[in-house]
């Protein structure tokens, strides 16, 4: 599932390639990816200019000259691909799961493609977008996201810290890949209760979340299976994953086999030596 680094990679490409273009036509092939009616969606976008492309959490956000916002949540397998005039027809033909096609002026095409169609495209007015954004937690790379802000999001909950990091109302943009990787970097077991983390744990986890997200953005995201950037290329961060999807593989820090468990229906990956359930059982209380 695309997370913050993948959404940010898409945004940076679209910001350069789509900003200032006008949406000439909207072709809706699978209306089930839309929040609202196809007619209203088409009518609200046709003839509008893309003023700015941004991101909020895992959402790619296109700000229009009408003041409205097109928010694209990529779901599990959604992707946005942008192509210039010469490759437009080829792009459409090689995307059998295209759901919405935006013809842009001058001479470009933007396609929302989604194999499983769990993504959602929402056209919102300013008030609707503000309300939607307010339901999301803080941005982990924003300067206002401090260790104190992270502690406030975890306080009082006995839920596993890995599960709390996935709660978009507590922290926007972090999904299962980067939650697991951040907990490994911070030497914190994914099943530890959020309320059990000490100030030192919080500081290490805060630092780890930000460092792994920045590194993944630099690597243009992680492709496990479906993710592609707007040019159709895969992300490059997968070879740098330390624990996610690597059960049975030696830990890059100590050599113990990485372990997989299930927390609240989602896989979690960790090193049983570097991330013991009891933080006093090893040197886990020390910074990596």
C-alpha positions as CSV (number, residue, x, y, z in Angstrom):
1,X,0.0,0.0,0.0
2,X,1.4,3.4,-0.9
3,X,2.5,5.3,2.1
4,X,3.9,8.8,2.7
5,X,7.2,8.4,0.8
6,X,5.3,6.9,-2.3
7,X,2.7,9.7,-2.2
8,X,5.4,12.3,-1.8
9,X,7.3,10.9,-4.8
10,X,4.2,11.1,-6.9
11,X,3.5,14.6,-5.8
12,X,7.0,15.8,-6.6
13,X,6.7,14.5,-10.2
14,X,3.2,15.8,-10.7
15,X,4.1,19.2,-9.2
16,X,6.6,19.6,-12.0
17,X,4.6,18.0,-14.8
18,X,1.0,18.9,-14.1
19,X,1.0,22.2,-12.3
20,X,-0.5,24.9,-14.5
21,X,-2.2,22.5,-16.9
22,X,-5.9,22.6,-17.6
23,X,-8.2,19.6,-17.4
24,X,-9.8,19.4,-20.8
25,X,-11.7,16.2,-20.4
26,X,-12.4,13.5,-17.7
27,X,-13.1,9.9,-18.8
28,X,-14.5,7.8,-16.0
29,X,-14.1,4.1,-16.7
30,X,-14.8,2.8,-13.2
31,X,-17.0,5.2,-11.2
32,X,-16.7,3.0,-8.1
33,X,-13.4,4.8,-7.2
34,X,-15.2,8.1,-6.9
35,X,-16.7,9.6,-3.8
36,X,-19.9,11.1,-5.2
37,X,-21.5,11.0,-8.6
38,X,-19.6,10.7,-11.8
39,X,-21.5,13.6,-13.4
40,X,-20.7,16.0,-10.6
41,X,-17.1,14.8,-10.6
42,X,-16.7,15.4,-14.3
43,X,-18.5,18.7,-14.2
44,X,-16.4,20.0,-11.3
45,X,-13.1,19.2,-13.0
46,X,-13.7,20.0,-16.7
47,X,-12.0,23.3,-17.7
48,X,-10.3,23.8,-14.3
49,X,-6.6,24.6,-14.1
50,X,-4.3,22.7,-11.6
51,X,-2.9,25.4,-9.4
52,X,-0.8,23.3,-7.1
53,X,0.0,19.7,-6.2
54,X,0.5,18.8,-2.6
55,X,0.2,15.9,-0.1
56,X,-1.6,15.3,3.1
57,X,-0.7,12.0,4.8
58,X,-1.1,9.3,2.1
59,X,-3.3,11.6,-0.1
60,X,-2.1,13.2,-3.3
61,X,-3.9,16.6,-3.4
62,X,-4.6,18.7,-6.5
63,X,-5.6,22.2,-5.8
64,X,-7.7,23.8,-8.6
65,X,-8.2,27.3,-9.7
66,X,-11.9,27.1,-8.6
67,X,-10.8,26.7,-5.0
68,X,-11.8,23.1,-4.9
69,X,-9.5,20.2,-4.2
70,X,-9.1,16.8,-5.9
71,X,-7.9,14.4,-3.1
72,X,-6.6,11.1,-4.4
73,X,-6.2,8.3,-1.8
74,X,-4.3,5.5,-3.5
75,X,-5.7,2.7,-1.4
76,X,-3.8,-0.5,-1.8
77,X,-2.9,-0.6,-5.5
78,X,-3.7,2.8,-6.9
79,X,-1.2,4.8,-9.0
80,X,-1.1,8.0,-10.9
81,X,0.8,8.0,-14.2
82,X,1.5,11.1,-16.3
83,X,2.6,11.1,-19.9
84,X,3.2,13.7,-22.5
85,X,1.7,14.0,-26.0
86,X,3.8,11.4,-27.8
87,X,3.2,8.5,-25.4
88,X,-0.5,9.1,-24.6
89,X,-2.1,6.3,-26.6
90,X,0.6,3.8,-25.5
91,X,0.1,4.7,-21.9
92,X,-3.7,4.1,-22.1
93,X,-3.3,0.8,-23.9
94,X,-0.9,-0.7,-21.4
95,X,-3.1,0.1,-18.3
96,X,-5.9,-2.4,-18.4
97,X,-7.0,-1.3,-14.9
98,X,-7.3,2.4,-15.7
99,X,-10.2,3.9,-13.7
100,X,-10.1,7.6,-14.5
101,X,-8.3,9.4,-17.4
102,X,-7.7,13.1,-17.3
103,X,-6.8,14.7,-20.6
104,X,-4.7,17.8,-19.8
105,X,-3.8,20.8,-21.9
106,X,-1.4,21.2,-23.4
107,X,-1.1,17.6,-24.7
108,X,-0.7,15.4,-21.7
109,X,-2.6,12.6,-20.0
110,X,-2.9,11.7,-16.3
111,X,-4.3,8.2,-15.5
112,X,-5.6,6.9,-12.2
113,X,-5.0,3.1,-12.4
114,X,-6.1,0.8,-9.7
115,X,-6.1,-3.1,-10.0
116,X,-8.2,-3.6,-6.8
117,X,-10.0,-0.3,-6.9
118,X,-9.8,0.3,-3.1
119,X,-8.6,3.9,-3.8
120,X,-10.8,6.9,-3.7
121,X,-11.0,10.2,-5.6
122,X,-12.8,12.9,-3.8
123,X,-13.7,16.4,-5.2
124,X,-14.1,18.7,-2.3
125,X,-14.8,22.4,-1.7
126,X,-12.5,24.3,0.7
127,X,-14.6,23.5,3.8
128,X,-14.9,19.9,2.9
129,X,-11.2,19.5,2.4
130,X,-10.4,21.4,5.7
131,X,-12.7,19.0,7.5
132,X,-11.1,16.0,5.9
133,X,-7.6,17.2,6.7
134,X,-8.5,17.9,10.3
135,X,-9.4,14.3,10.8
136,X,-5.8,13.3,10.0
137,X,-3.0,13.4,12.6
138,X,0.2,15.4,12.4
139,X,2.6,15.2,9.5
140,X,5.6,13.3,10.7
141,X,8.1,15.4,8.6
142,X,6.6,18.7,9.7
143,X,8.7,20.8,12.1
144,X,5.7,20.9,14.5
145,X,5.9,17.1,14.9
146,X,8.0,16.8,18.0
147,X,8.7,14.0,20.4
148,X,6.1,15.6,22.6
149,X,3.5,15.4,19.8
150,X,4.4,11.7,19.2
151,X,4.0,11.0,23.0
152,X,0.6,12.7,23.0
153,X,-0.5,10.4,20.1
154,X,0.6,7.3,22.0
155,X,-0.4,8.2,25.5
156,X,-3.0,6.3,27.4
157,X,-3.3,3.4,24.9
158,X,-2.5,-0.2,25.7
159,X,-2.7,-1.0,22.0
160,X,0.5,-2.2,20.3
161,X,2.7,0.7,19.3
162,X,2.9,-0.7,15.7
163,X,-0.9,-0.5,15.4
164,X,-1.0,3.0,16.9
165,X,1.5,4.2,14.3
166,X,-0.9,3.0,11.5
167,X,-3.8,5.0,12.9
168,X,-4.1,7.9,10.5
169,X,-5.9,10.0,13.1
170,X,-2.8,9.8,15.3
171,X,-0.1,10.1,12.7
172,X,-0.7,10.9,9.0
173,X,1.1,8.9,6.3
174,X,2.8,6.1,8.1
175,X,1.8,2.6,7.0
176,X,2.9,-0.9,7.8
177,X,6.2,-0.8,5.9
178,X,7.6,2.3,7.6
179,X,6.1,1.6,11.0
180,X,8.0,-1.7,11.1
181,X,11.2,-0.1,9.8
182,X,11.0,2.8,12.3
183,X,10.4,0.4,15.3
184,X,13.5,-1.6,14.2
185,X,15.6,1.5,14.0
186,X,14.4,2.5,17.5
187,X,14.9,-1.0,18.9
188,X,11.2,-1.1,20.1
189,X,9.2,-4.3,19.9
190,X,6.1,-3.7,17.7
191,X,3.7,-5.3,20.3
192,X,4.7,-3.1,23.2
193,X,1.8,-1.0,24.5
194,X,2.0,2.6,23.4
195,X,1.6,3.8,26.9
196,X,4.6,1.7,28.0
197,X,7.1,3.8,26.0
198,X,9.5,5.8,28.2
199,X,10.8,9.3,27.2
200,X,13.9,7.8,25.7
201,X,11.9,5.3,23.6
202,X,9.8,8.2,22.3
203,X,12.8,10.2,21.3
204,X,14.4,7.3,19.5
205,X,11.1,6.4,17.8
206,X,10.5,10.0,16.7
207,X,14.0,10.2,15.2
208,X,13.6,6.8,13.5
209,X,10.2,7.7,11.9
210,X,11.6,10.8,10.4
211,X,14.9,9.2,9.3
212,X,13.3,6.3,7.6
213,X,10.7,8.4,5.8
214,X,13.3,10.8,4.5
215,X,15.5,7.9,3.3
216,X,12.5,6.3,1.5
217,X,11.6,9.6,-0.2
218,X,15.2,9.9,-1.3
219,X,14.9,6.3,-2.7
220,X,11.6,7.3,-4.5
221,X,9.5,4.9,-2.4
222,X,9.3,1.2,-1.9
223,X,7.9,-1.2,-4.6
224,X,6.9,-4.5,-3.1
225,X,4.5,-5.4,-6.0
226,X,2.3,-2.6,-7.5
227,X,3.6,0.8,-6.7
228,X,5.0,2.9,-9.6
229,X,5.9,6.6,-9.8
230,X,4.1,8.8,-12.4
231,X,6.6,7.9,-15.0
232,X,5.9,4.2,-14.5
233,X,9.2,3.4,-12.7
234,X,9.4,1.4,-9.4
235,X,10.6,2.8,-6.1
236,X,14.2,2.0,-5.1
237,X,14.0,1.7,-1.4
238,X,13.1,-2.0,-1.1
239,X,16.7,-3.3,-1.0
240,X,17.2,-1.1,2.1
241,X,14.4,-2.6,4.1
242,X,15.8,-4.1,7.3
243,X,12.8,-6.1,8.6
244,X,9.6,-5.6,6.5
245,X,8.8,-8.8,4.6
246,X,12.1,-10.3,5.6
247,X,11.0,-13.0,8.1
248,X,13.7,-15.7,8.4
249,X,16.4,-13.4,6.9
250,X,19.3,-12.5,9.3
251,X,19.0,-9.2,11.1
252,X,21.3,-6.7,9.5
253,X,22.4,-5.6,13.0
254,X,22.9,-8.8,15.0
255,X,22.3,-11.7,12.6
256,X,19.3,-13.3,14.4
257,X,16.5,-14.3,12.1
258,X,13.8,-11.7,11.6
259,X,10.5,-12.8,13.0
260,X,6.9,-12.3,11.7
261,X,3.9,-12.0,14.0
262,X,0.3,-10.7,13.5
263,X,-1.0,-7.7,15.4
264,X,-4.6,-6.8,14.9
265,X,-4.8,-8.6,11.6
266,X,-1.7,-7.1,10.1
267,X,1.8,-8.6,9.8
268,X,4.6,-7.2,11.9
269,X,8.3,-7.9,11.5
270,X,11.0,-7.5,14.1
271,X,14.3,-8.8,15.4
272,X,13.7,-10.8,18.6
273,X,17.2,-9.8,19.9
274,X,17.3,-6.1,19.0
275,X,13.6,-5.6,19.8
276,X,12.8,-7.7,22.9
277,X,9.3,-7.4,24.4
278,X,10.9,-6.5,27.7
279,X,13.2,-3.5,27.0
280,X,15.4,-4.4,30.0
281,X,16.2,-7.8,28.5
282,X,19.1,-6.5,26.3
283,X,20.8,-3.3,25.3
284,X,17.6,-2.1,23.6
285,X,17.4,0.9,25.8
286,X,20.4,2.4,24.1
287,X,20.3,4.3,20.9
288,X,21.0,2.4,17.7
